[in-house]
Amino acid sequence: MDRETNKVLLITGVSSGFGRAFSEAAVAAGHTVVGTVRSESDIAAFEAIHPRRARAVLLDVTHFDAIDGAVASILAEFGHIDVLVNNAGYGHEGVLEESPLEAMRHQFDVNVFGTVAMIKAVLPGMRERRSGHIINLSSMAGYAPLAGIAYYAGSKFAIEGITGVLAKEVAPFGIKVTALAPGSFRTDWAGRSMIRSERSIADYDALFDPIRNARHDKSGKQAGDPALAAQVLLALIDAEHPPVHLLLGDDALSLVRKQLAALSDEIDTWEVLSRSTEFASSNS
């Protein structure tokens, strides 16, 4: 791979799951990956991917004041960042009424504010170079309101909206933006990475207990392959005109299509009421 096609990727949250799969695939394709980890013990394991083209940076994306300095150090060493992959994140599970507000704050700090802080840190360099690609990890939950993950779904709905707006704002500078929305993949999302609120209100048992049990039972058995998702990532960063929104997985396609159809039906059903708020037109 020559210098024109060898890209420098900054990927957050590379210790496991999508972040690790993305990093391994990108390095294998000849790219250089700078990956953020939250523990010093994870540095050597990540850099073992490749002696020169896998570099770990100790950074927690919720330490907002440290992000600009970390990005500046990366730019000083590598000269530029071609692709930012905002992968760091986790899932919170719990009935909204049972889940403390502090859990929502932390969910948004990681999944939303951490993502935006990383974007703001890399954008000046990309804008100056008139090139770059920002890829934000979303979820099918960013389209479809699934019971029991209100805080997580809210954070991913936010990512979808932010991505769409950002794509319009930076398109004149040659910067591409994509929200990548996976369905169920065989990562740690529903396992050790998930934070679960304690149950306390019996009224929700019939609705939520089967959901929690099914998610636990399916963890590690999901149909989605992170290695294949990584190949999609490689295709995206090579695409001349990548999509702003991309779903990953059969379940994501099915669920989101059903949600969009239901939304369209609801809009049609209530159209008359929706149109009842305009000032009356005057023919005089």
Secondary structure, DSSP 8 states (H G I E B T S, - for coil): --TTT--EEEES--SSHHHHHHHHHHHHTT-EEEEEESSGGGHHHHHTT-TTTEEEEE--TT-HHHHHHHHHHHHHHHS--SEEEE-----EEB-GGGS-HHHHHHHHIIIIIHHHHHHHHHHHHHHHHT-EEEEEE--GGGTS--TTBHHHHHHHHHHHHHHHHHHHHHGGGTEEEEEEEE-SBSSSTTTTT-EE-----GGGHHHHHHHHHHHHHHTT--SB-HHHHHHHHHHHHH-SS--SEEEESHHHHHHHHHHHHHHHHHHHHTHHHHGGGS------
